[in-house]
Amino acid sequence: MSNSVYGIALSGLNAARAGLSTTSHNIANSNTVGFNRQQVIQQSRPSTGSDIGYIGQGVDIASVQRVYSDFINAQEQKATSDAAFYNAKAQQIARVDAMIADDASGLSSALSIFFGAAQTLSTNPADLAARQNYLSSAGTLTSRFNGLNTVMDELRSATNLKVRDTVEQLNNATSQIAALNNQIVTALNQTSNGGPPNDLMDRRDQLILRLSEQVQVTRVDVADGSTNLFLANGQSLVVGTTQFKVQTQVDPQDPQNLLVGMTTKVNGQDRLLAFDSKSLGNGALSGFLSFRENELTEYQNTISLLAARIGQAVNDVQTTGVDLDNNPGSALFSFGNRGNFVTDIFRVVPNINNSTANPTQITMRGLDLSKLGPAEYEVQIVGSQPRYREMGSNGPFVPAALVTDPGGDYYEIRDPAGAPLLSFQLSNATPQEGDRFVLMPVREAALNMRTALNRPSEVAASSAVNPSIGNNENILKVAALQTARTLSQSNNSAGVSISDGFNQLVSRVGNKTREFNLAAESRETVLNQVADSRDALQGVNMDEEAANLIKFQQAYQASGRVISLSKELFDQILSMF
């Protein structure tokens, strides 16, 4: 009997000691990020049958488990990705908002000065000082367009750097997760009861949470204790102990962009399978890519569209008048050295995977800046015919309209009302099936815009119909362009003026900035709420742990007293003999 009591007491002593050690471990890690409190799971030993019934044999420690909720942790991972996505977009667009709304760097003041100088010149069209002021204001305007485009390019480069840094952090996290998978599986196989290595699992969960800041992941826990991770598009990141690295590569079609993807074998050669932001779900990486693909491209193209439209409209007026020496007017603005306005501002980018044998080539033929928007277009050859859709769209490719012309057939991209936006020709009679192109109608305009006139006398202030020193009809037409509706006439719209076009851009950027800021704030609130729920359930509560210390201390002392009592009983039995 004394031996049975001694064994029972010893089991209780061991259980109380394990409880004290676990409680002490919880208290020591109360400030450790990602630590989940642990608890000892006890179970009674099987009872032993006797003439008087079954008698208990004490307690065993089943395992030491961490308090953990799959549901709450999945919520926290999703909330982390959402918050990181909108924080990334809000961070980047705030720079655009500050830039274009600033009088020192924006266009509003430069446009007002230019049209104001035209109005001043109209009051005395022969005045050389007024003419020089007009040319100077034109130079200021072109410099402002150049500067805005430069800042946009710098922001694109900065976004690419953030993309590269994010990918590096992502790969570092997946490498550590794969290593921890190996450690956890090994540790599980080394314990007799399969008890989990809680601290290693906490470290892995914390890494997955950090990874969720970079990119949205789907988690699949495996029976052997490992965890597999997949991107939102289904691409593997970690499978068991194997890491699949995400790669970055300069876009061979557009060196200003950085592609993100994974390498795959194509015809025996490594080729990057690029991801777009939509396929990645949320997370900082998707936020940076989405900003670059959507908002930044739209705003940069809008600025270039304004530059192209004002340059074209002013040049059209200038070349219909005569200068101070009664010579035909020359263009005030230039956009490159190719000698053709359309090809100077247009950019055609063939896909790197296009056929190399008799490749298809696209030549731009014309475009209507009064109807054109800031969109770029993706063209694909399907059955020897070009089809197109806007870049970033998930919609179907639609056929480009074929126009038969004595000078050579060509194709048009039209607005929903049927009005042509731009036209192009194919270089060969049999285009290669599957070839793709990106058409950037105005991408180069703000970059290449320059003032083409140097002498004040070259300003064509007078009309060619009634040329005279005091004639101001032509320069009045330039001044009138400030309010003339020369933009956004697509879909039978009345259009907007150049000034209103810029003001609409400022408004769009401001609204987007507020939208992303509010979205980031709301996602941060959700994340904080989920984190509070996780801490309430899984975190260390010092009051609770203090009570556990007392409970296990008393249990330890009681078990020790039972051991002492069993010794006394055994000594009494011996003394009887």
VOGU-3710 file (C-alpha; in Angstrom, 3 decimals, decimal comma):
1> msnsvygial> 0,000/0,000/0,000  2,788/2,412/0,891  4,490/1,753/-2,464  1,213/2,490/-4,286  0,710/5,708/-2,348  4,343/6,653/-2,974  3,966/6,138/-6,752  0,759/8,145/-6,847  2,369/10,968/-4,909  5,426/10,912/-7,133
11> sglnaaragl> 3,227/11,233/-10,241  1,497/14,215/-8,662  4,869/15,711/-7,777  6,043/15,382/-11,383  2,806/16,881/-12,716  3,047/19,853/-10,344  6,695/20,394/-11,279  5,803/20,363/-14,988  3,055/22,887/-14,255  5,485/25,140/-12,403
21> sttshnians> 8,039/24,908/-15,235  5,438/25,680/-17,908  4,042/28,592/-15,922  7,550/29,958/-15,395  8,178/29,588/-19,147  5,001/31,553/-19,882  5,985/34,344/-17,509  9,523/34,536/-18,917  8,117/34,914/-22,464  5,320/37,338/-21,620
31> ntvgfnrqqv> 6,993/39,983/-23,824  8,209/37,655/-26,561  6,613/38,579/-29,888  4,586/35,713/-31,312  4,718/33,579/-28,155  1,588/31,562/-27,382  1,033/30,616/-23,759  1,409/26,936/-22,979  -0,435/24,610/-20,637  0,169/21,140/-19,240
41> iqqsrpstgs> -2,409/18,579/-20,305  -2,816/15,963/-17,556  -4,637/12,643/-17,665  -5,333/10,128/-14,940  -3,554/6,778/-14,988  -5,644/3,647/-15,544  -7,083/2,398/-12,254  -6,161/-1,006/-10,799  -8,948/-3,434/-10,000  -9,280/-4,936/-6,505
51> digyigqgvd> -11,819/-6,691/-4,291  -13,183/-3,341/-3,225  -13,260/-1,808/-6,689  -10,914/0,138/-8,936  -8,227/2,163/-7,198  -6,588/5,133/-8,897  -2,879/5,075/-9,702  -2,104/8,769/-10,062  -1,611/11,137/-12,982  0,390/11,302/-16,226
61> iasvqrvysd> 1,383/14,294/-18,338  -0,247/13,797/-21,747  1,529/16,732/-23,353  2,431/20,381/-23,074  0,303/22,273/-25,583  0,145/25,886/-26,632  -3,144/27,732/-26,536  -3,808/28,314/-30,219  -6,719/29,041/-32,571  -6,420/28,227/-36,262
71> finaqeqkat> -9,379/30,493/-36,989  -7,969/33,555/-35,221  -4,519/33,091/-36,747  -5,987/32,744/-40,246  -7,919/35,975/-39,627  -4,757/37,726/-38,468  -2,814/36,594/-41,531  -5,552/37,887/-43,848  -5,888/41,165/-41,946  -2,108/41,612/-42,040
81> sdaafynaka> -2,044/41,177/-45,836  -4,968/43,573/-46,309  -3,415/46,275/-44,142  -0,012/45,939/-45,829  -1,602/46,191/-49,303  -3,411/49,465/-48,629  -0,537/50,920/-46,619  1,769/50,314/-49,583  -0,623/52,006/-52,021  -1,351/54,900/-49,653
91> qqiarvdami> 2,364/55,440/-49,077  3,148/55,671/-52,793  0,162/57,705/-53,960  0,739/60,283/-51,224  3,936/61,264/-53,044  2,022/61,802/-56,292  -0,619/63,855/-54,509  1,959/66,103/-52,861  3,746/66,607/-56,170  0,970/67,490/-58,601
101> addasglssa> -1,003/69,623/-56,147  2,050/71,786/-55,374  2,279/75,053/-57,321  6,063/74,801/-57,396  6,052/71,387/-59,075  2,537/71,009/-60,488  1,109/72,256/-63,763  -1,635/74,606/-62,643  0,517/77,703/-62,208  2,603/76,966/-65,337
111> lsiffgaaqt> -0,551/76,638/-67,461  -1,968/79,875/-66,053  1,289/81,735/-66,728  1,509/80,422/-70,294  -2,047/81,335/-71,273  -1,720/84,610/-69,381  1,384/85,442/-71,433  -0,569/84,683/-74,628  -3,350/87,005/-73,486  -0,835/89,751/-72,663
121> lstnpadlaa> 0,838/89,367/-76,061  -2,549/89,704/-77,763  -2,834/93,284/-76,444  0,388/94,290/-78,226  1,402/91,529/-80,680  4,411/93,471/-82,015  6,023/93,984/-78,592  9,279/91,995/-78,456  9,293/91,921/-74,650  5,797/90,386/-74,603
131> rqnylssagt> 6,891/87,886/-77,239  9,948/86,944/-75,195  7,776/86,559/-72,109  5,481/84,250/-74,091  8,436/82,112/-75,227  9,795/82,030/-71,669  6,437/80,901/-70,300  6,368/78,159/-72,956  9,829/77,065/-71,785  8,615/77,034/-68,172
141> ltsrfnglnt> 5,652/74,901/-69,192  7,807/72,350/-71,011  10,218/72,233/-68,066  7,296/71,577/-65,744  6,080/68,715/-67,926  9,621/67,323/-68,120  10,014/67,632/-64,354  6,732/65,897/-63,587  7,632/63,035/-65,892  11,066/62,779/-64,265
151> vmdelrsatn> 9,533/62,592/-60,808  7,089/59,948/-62,050  10,008/57,946/-63,436  11,841/58,330/-60,118  8,757/57,153/-58,272  8,567/54,170/-60,620  12,217/53,373/-59,837  11,577/53,775/-56,098  8,582/51,452/-56,369  10,764/48,896/-58,178
161> lkvrdtveql> 13,273/49,079/-55,315  10,479/48,449/-52,820  9,354/45,500/-54,926  12,887/44,088/-54,899  13,264/44,594/-51,128  9,873/43,002/-50,496  10,801/39,956/-52,576  14,071/39,610/-50,637  12,175/39,684/-47,324  9,675/37,191/-48,725
171> nnatsqiaal> 12,396/34,756/-49,779  14,197/35,137/-46,463  10,992/34,257/-44,593  10,185/31,215/-46,757  13,749/29,951/-46,372  13,442/30,051/-42,579  9,975/28,483/-42,664  11,260/25,569/-44,750  14,111/25,078/-42,253  11,684/25,194/-39,313
181> nnqivtalnq> 9,471/22,612/-41,028  12,442/20,272/-40,996  13,188/20,974/-37,316  9,565/20,520/-36,279  9,109/17,218/-38,115  12,380/15,931/-36,613  11,350/17,026/-33,120  7,940/15,365/-33,404  9,587/12,084/-34,381  11,925/12,229/-31,373
191> tsnggppndl> 9,212/12,382/-28,683  7,575/9,204/-27,439  4,086/10,691/-27,298  4,375/12,923/-30,377  4,196/16,063/-28,289  4,524/19,269/-30,333  7,668/21,459/-30,182  5,638/24,522/-29,196  8,373/27,140/-29,334  9,481/26,083/-32,811
201> mdrrdqlilr> 5,871/26,224/-33,970  5,506/29,717/-32,501  8,558/30,851/-34,431  7,130/29,401/-37,640  3,754/31,075/-37,083  5,467/34,405/-36,468  7,429/34,040/-39,706  4,217/33,212/-41,589  2,638/36,324/-40,118  5,615/38,408/-41,250
211> lseqvqvtrv> 5,406/36,753/-44,647  1,732/37,756/-44,827  2,836/41,387/-44,696  4,757/40,854/-47,928  2,268/38,655/-49,789  -1,037/36,917/-49,176  -0,517/33,194/-48,598  -2,683/30,124/-48,231  -1,581/27,813/-45,445  -2,021/24,033/-45,470
221> dvadgstnlf> -0,932/22,121/-42,352  0,285/18,575/-42,997  -0,102/15,576/-40,659  3,663/15,214/-40,195  3,804/18,674/-38,576  5,065/20,633/-41,579  3,201/23,536/-43,144  2,869/24,176/-46,878  2,414/27,716/-48,179  0,968/28,839/-51,515
231> langqslvvg> 0,473/32,188/-53,201  -3,048/33,384/-54,006  -2,522/32,245/-57,613  -1,737/28,703/-56,441  2,035/28,907/-56,928  3,985/27,011/-54,243  6,163/28,970/-51,829  7,036/26,263/-49,293  6,276/22,549/-49,584  7,679/20,559/-46,702
241> ttqfkvqtqv> 11,335/21,454/-46,443  11,545/22,846/-49,994  11,500/26,582/-50,662  10,379/27,998/-54,011  12,072/31,365/-54,501  10,339/34,344/-56,051  12,534/36,098/-58,630  12,775/39,645/-59,964  13,907/40,606/-63,442  14,070/43,821/-65,443
251> dpqdpqnllv> 11,204/43,810/-67,919  12,836/43,346/-71,346  9,843/45,106/-72,931  9,944/48,086/-70,571  13,267/48,530/-68,735  11,595/50,987/-66,347  9,627/48,117/-64,797  10,699/45,183/-62,667  8,977/41,857/-63,240  8,175/39,492/-60,370
261> gmttkvngqd> 7,625/35,786/-60,838  9,164/32,346/-60,762  11,437/30,706/-63,273  10,211/27,802/-65,345  11,700/25,716/-68,138  10,588/26,672/-71,658  12,252/24,717/-74,469  15,012/23,759/-72,060  15,740/27,337/-71,000  14,884/29,145/-67,774
271> rllafdsksl> 12,193/31,766/-68,317  10,474/33,979/-65,797  6,757/33,344/-65,389  5,708/36,845/-64,352  2,900/37,565/-61,863  0,543/40,501/-62,051  -0,775/42,217/-58,951  -4,308/40,821/-59,305  -3,097/37,229/-59,106  -1,227/37,827/-55,848
281> gngalsgfls> -4,157/38,858/-53,672  -3,095/41,423/-51,065  0,114/42,177/-49,211  2,790/44,845/-49,691  4,192/43,243/-52,854  0,805/43,287/-54,559  0,236/46,861/-53,335  3,444/48,151/-54,893  2,834/46,281/-58,154  -0,789/47,427/-58,302
291> frenelteyq> 0,200/51,058/-57,773  2,827/50,856/-60,491  0,577/49,016/-62,969  -2,526/51,123/-62,387  -2,368/54,492/-60,618  1,194/55,469/-61,532  0,777/54,476/-65,191  -2,567/56,281/-65,440  -1,269/59,497/-63,889  1,955/59,527/-65,891
301> ntisllaari> 0,029/58,930/-69,123  -2,488/61,634/-68,211  0,305/64,165/-67,780  1,820/63,081/-71,087  -1,600/63,312/-72,744  -1,933/66,903/-71,500  1,548/67,703/-72,829  0,776/66,155/-76,224  -2,622/67,815/-76,524  -1,493/71,314/-75,588
311> gqavndvqtt> 1,555/70,950/-77,852  -0,530/69,750/-80,771  -3,233/72,410/-80,304  -0,758/75,293/-79,973  1,299/74,030/-82,921  -1,827/73,790/-85,079  -2,583/77,454/-84,359  1,039/78,572/-84,678  1,538/76,932/-88,083  -1,570/78,583/-89,555
321> gvdldnnpgs> -0,294/82,108/-88,797  2,640/84,293/-89,748  5,453/85,608/-87,598  6,701/89,167/-87,170  8,622/88,949/-90,452  5,542/87,680/-92,329  7,038/84,191/-92,614  4,774/81,143/-92,145  4,662/80,136/-88,495  6,645/77,151/-87,239
331> alfsfgnrgn> 5,697/74,758/-84,454  6,232/76,192/-80,962  6,684/72,776/-79,325  8,618/69,705/-80,420  8,431/66,161/-79,029  11,438/64,391/-80,484  13,749/64,170/-83,447  11,929/61,580/-85,546  10,167/64,339/-87,438  6,704/62,888/-86,916
341> fvtdifrvvp> 4,449/63,959/-84,054  2,747/60,577/-83,695  5,915/58,486/-83,692  7,660/61,004/-81,413  5,143/60,546/-78,592  4,065/56,941/-79,300  5,737/53,797/-78,069  5,185/50,269/-79,396  6,631/47,466/-77,264  6,764/43,927/-78,719
351> ninnstanpt> 6,498/40,981/-76,355  9,793/39,207/-75,710  8,155/35,888/-76,598  7,094/36,986/-80,084  8,179/34,822/-82,975  11,652/35,522/-84,320  11,022/34,194/-87,818  9,348/36,912/-89,906  8,144/38,727/-86,764  5,093/40,959/-86,835
361> qitmrgldls> 5,756/44,689/-86,542  3,325/47,478/-85,786  3,697/50,977/-87,217  1,625/53,782/-85,751  -0,411/55,703/-88,271  -2,396/58,289/-86,316  -4,244/59,124/-83,120  -6,976/61,502/-81,970  -5,770/63,263/-78,825  -9,147/64,943/-78,373
371> klgpaeyevq> -10,731/61,538/-77,689  -7,809/59,491/-76,426  -7,543/58,702/-72,715  -4,548/57,712/-70,561  -5,027/53,998/-71,260  -2,438/51,688/-72,809  -3,459/48,800/-75,036  -2,416/45,191/-75,368  -2,618/43,860/-78,934  -2,565/40,155/-79,770
381> ivgsqpryre> -2,501/38,546/-83,196  -5,327/35,990/-83,398  -5,761/34,162/-86,686  -3,601/36,759/-88,489  -5,871/39,572/-87,230  -5,064/42,015/-84,404  -7,271/42,039/-81,340  -6,885/44,421/-78,414  -7,929/45,276/-74,874  -6,885/47,897/-72,339
391> mgsngpfvpa> -3,853/47,001/-70,240  -4,871/45,756/-66,814  -8,238/44,534/-68,074  -9,389/40,966/-67,579  -11,923/41,309/-70,372  -11,731/39,603/-73,749  -9,664/40,813/-76,683  -11,877/42,527/-79,278  -11,073/42,772/-82,997  -9,431/45,969/-84,201
401> alvtdpggdy> -11,496/47,585/-86,978  -10,022/47,014/-90,457  -10,020/50,085/-92,719  -9,351/49,635/-96,443  -7,239/52,473/-97,817  -5,443/53,029/-101,171  -2,298/53,862/-99,253  -2,450/50,570/-97,398  -4,997/48,896/-95,158  -4,813/49,739/-91,489
411> yeirdpagap> -6,555/48,974/-88,195  -8,300/51,218/-85,692  -8,913/51,055/-81,967  -12,238/52,760/-81,391  -14,252/54,038/-78,440  -17,649/52,471/-77,593  -19,365/55,088/-79,771  -17,349/53,929/-82,796  -15,016/56,933/-83,031  -11,384/56,016/-83,835
421> llsfqlsnat> -8,864/56,650/-81,050  -5,719/55,482/-82,811  -4,717/53,612/-85,937  -1,830/51,344/-86,881  -0,548/49,186/-89,699  0,969/45,719/-89,679  4,321/45,371/-91,380  3,787/41,974/-93,000  0,885/40,477/-94,890  0,803/37,368/-92,690
431> pqegdrfvlm> 1,178/38,362/-89,027  2,446/35,685/-86,673  -0,251/33,997/-84,618  0,094/34,744/-80,908  2,425/37,748/-81,213  1,673/40,429/-78,626  2,398/44,136/-78,316  1,818/46,935/-75,855  0,761/50,248/-77,385  1,595/53,318/-75,308
441> pvreaalnmr> 0,002/56,206/-77,236  1,456/59,175/-75,325  4,100/57,716/-73,015  6,972/59,806/-74,484  5,201/63,178/-74,742  5,960/64,779/-71,357  9,492/63,370/-71,431  10,382/64,763/-74,860  8,438/68,044/-74,896  10,678/71,011/-75,795
451> talnrpseva> 10,334/74,604/-76,988  11,246/74,694/-80,685  11,410/78,499/-81,185  14,294/80,670/-79,994  13,616/84,165/-81,367  10,645/86,331/-80,249  10,000/87,341/-83,828  9,165/83,718/-84,720  5,940/83,769/-82,686  3,079/83,674/-85,196
461> assavnpsig> 0,730/86,111/-83,450  -0,899/87,269/-86,698  -3,262/85,276/-88,878  -2,174/84,433/-92,409  -5,462/85,735/-93,799  -4,843/89,326/-92,728  -1,152/89,567/-91,868  -0,044/92,750/-90,182  2,139/93,847/-87,296  -0,866/94,713/-85,155
471> nnenilkvaa> -2,909/91,619/-85,995  -3,510/89,436/-82,928  -6,000/86,883/-84,258  -3,642/83,926/-84,021  -2,361/84,564/-80,515  -5,957/85,065/-79,352  -6,677/81,534/-80,585  -3,813/80,283/-78,410  -5,201/82,135/-75,376  -8,633/80,650/-76,064
481> lqtartlsqs> -7,217/77,131/-75,777  -7,198/77,547/-71,983  -10,961/77,091/-71,897  -11,554/75,288/-75,211  -12,857/71,748/-74,770  -10,116/69,879/-76,573  -9,848/66,772/-74,355  -11,949/63,711/-73,466  -14,403/63,969/-76,358  -14,707/60,190/-76,604
491> nnsagvsisd> -18,162/58,571/-76,526  -19,727/61,740/-77,982  -18,797/63,744/-74,877  -18,530/67,538/-75,115  -15,018/67,221/-73,677  -13,052/69,306/-71,188  -10,412/71,998/-71,450  -6,713/71,446/-70,846  -6,901/73,310/-67,527  -9,945/71,317/-66,463
501> gfnqlvsrvg> -8,208/68,134/-67,543  -5,349/68,854/-65,161  -7,741/69,863/-62,378  -9,584/66,579/-62,844  -6,273/64,753/-62,488  -5,540/66,610/-59,250  -9,026/65,726/-58,007  -8,668/62,046/-58,967  -5,323/61,753/-57,224  -6,643/63,522/-54,125
511> nktrefnlaa> -9,708/61,279/-53,977  -7,596/58,154/-54,459  -5,226/59,310/-51,732  -8,109/59,743/-49,296  -9,597/56,424/-50,392  -6,371/54,517/-49,771  -5,724/56,325/-46,476  -9,202/55,461/-45,218  -8,846/51,888/-46,438  -5,454/51,579/-44,721
521> esretvlnqv> -6,863/52,989/-41,472  -9,870/50,655/-41,506  -7,675/47,619/-42,226  -5,318/48,622/-39,432  -8,322/48,813/-37,100  -9,435/45,334/-38,140  -5,884/44,033/-37,690  -5,646/45,540/-34,202  -8,984/43,999/-33,240  -7,898/40,566/-34,443
531> adsrdalqgv> -4,552/40,945/-32,654  -6,388/41,867/-29,434  -8,565/38,750/-29,795  -5,469/36,640/-30,352  -3,712/38,147/-27,320  -6,800/37,614/-25,159  -6,897/33,924/-26,045  -3,281/32,994/-26,740  -1,256/35,645/-24,934  0,224/35,442/-21,457
541> nmdeeaanli> -2,028/36,808/-18,680  0,177/37,615/-15,704  -2,681/37,429/-13,189  -3,643/33,995/-14,479  -0,043/32,803/-14,403  0,393/34,099/-10,825  -2,653/32,083/-9,783  -1,222/29,032/-11,573  2,028/29,424/-9,665  0,174/29,249/-6,377
551> kfqqayqasg> -1,952/26,318/-7,579  1,006/24,246/-8,754  3,092/25,202/-5,723  0,356/23,924/-3,423  -0,020/20,773/-5,481  3,739/20,225/-5,316  3,765/20,700/-1,547  0,756/18,394/-1,105  2,353/15,649/-3,191  5,544/16,064/-1,183
561> rvislskelf> 3,532/15,677/2,008  1,955/12,474/0,669  5,459/11,107/-0,051  6,494/11,965/3,479  3,352/10,303/4,858  3,920/7,164/2,804  7,434/6,915/4,264  6,055/7,210/7,814  3,487/4,466/7,125  6,164/2,209/5,679
571> dqilsmf> 8,409/2,802/8,742  5,532/1,951/11,093  4,884/-1,297/9,249  8,563/-2,228/9,531  8,601/-1,427/13,251  5,726/-3,854/13,819  7,979/-6,714/12,772
//
